[in-house]
Amino acid sequence: MSETQNPNEFYDKLKTQLYDTTVWPAEYLYKFIVKSDPKKIAEIEGIFNNLGAVIKTQPSKNGKYTSISISVKLKDPETVIEKYKEVTENVEGVISL
């Protein structure tokens, strides 16, 4: 989501795209970037705890940031969007890709 884009418009468009292109339930891949702070990484991992998610982290070349990839099976696009919102509302400075 770009900084100038309205979050509700972004999520509405994403929901429509997910319904149009995917058979649900389905695997969904989230990608986030945060400063390399173990607390922030743990917060994101905690949001996907108990969902059977496969979580991979990769520090940037200089170690300042960490990329987090989360693959998880979800029941519908609404659940996908709920998790995006939960991460962005609870983890300061996170970038969603």
C-alpha positions in Angstrom: 0.0 0.0 0.0 1.4 3.4 -0.9 1.6 6.2 1.7 -0.9 8.3 -0.3 -3.5 5.6 -0.8 -6.5 5.4 1.4 -6.2 2.1 3.4 -9.9 1.3 3.0 -9.7 1.6 -0.8 -6.6 -0.6 -0.7 -8.3 -3.3 1.3 -11.5 -3.2 -0.7 -9.5 -3.6 -3.9 -7.4 -6.4 -2.4 -10.5 -8.2 -1.2 -12.0 -8.1 -4.7 -8.8 -9.3 -6.3 -8.5 -12.2 -3.9 -12.1 -13.3 -4.5 -11.6 -13.0 -8.3 -8.3 -14.9 -8.5 -8.3 -17.5 -5.7 -10.4 -20.5 -4.5 -10.8 -20.3 -0.8 -9.6 -21.6 1.7 -6.1 -21.0 0.3 -2.5 -20.4 1.2 -1.6 -16.7 1.4 1.9 -15.3 1.5 2.4 -12.1 3.6 5.5 -10.1 3.4 6.5 -7.5 5.9 9.6 -5.4 6.5 10.5 -4.1 10.0 13.6 -2.6 11.7 15.7 -5.5 13.0 14.2 -5.4 16.5 13.5 -8.8 18.0 10.5 -7.4 19.8 8.9 -6.2 16.5 9.6 -9.5 14.9 8.1 -11.4 17.8 5.0 -9.2 17.7 4.4 -10.1 14.0 5.1 -13.8 14.6 2.7 -13.7 17.6 -0.2 -12.4 15.4 0.1 -15.5 13.3 0.7 -17.9 16.3 -1.6 -21.0 16.4 -2.5 -20.7 12.7 0.0 -23.2 11.4 1.9 -20.5 9.6 5.3 -21.0 8.1 7.4 -18.0 9.1 10.8 -17.1 7.5 12.9 -14.1 8.4 15.8 -12.6 6.4 17.9 -9.8 7.7 18.9 -7.1 5.1 22.5 -6.9 3.9 23.5 -4.3 6.5 21.3 -5.9 9.2 19.2 -2.8 9.8 15.9 -4.3 8.6 14.4 -7.8 8.6 12.1 -9.2 5.9 9.4 -11.5 7.3 7.6 -13.9 5.0 4.5 -15.7 6.4 2.7 -18.5 4.5 -0.6 -19.5 6.1 -3.8 -21.2 5.0 -6.8 -18.9 5.5 -10.5 -19.3 5.0 -11.3 -16.2 3.0 -10.1 -12.7 1.9 -11.7 -11.1 5.0 -9.3 -13.1 7.2 -6.4 -12.0 5.0 -7.3 -8.4 5.5 -7.9 -8.8 9.2 -4.4 -10.0 9.7 -2.9 -7.1 7.6 -4.8 -4.7 9.8 -3.8 -6.4 13.0 -0.1 -6.2 12.0 -0.2 -2.6 10.9 -2.2 -1.5 14.0 0.0 -3.3 16.5 3.5 -3.1 15.1 5.0 0.4 14.7 6.9 1.1 11.6 6.0 -2.1 9.7 5.9 -2.0 5.9 3.4 -4.4 4.3 4.3 -5.6 0.8 
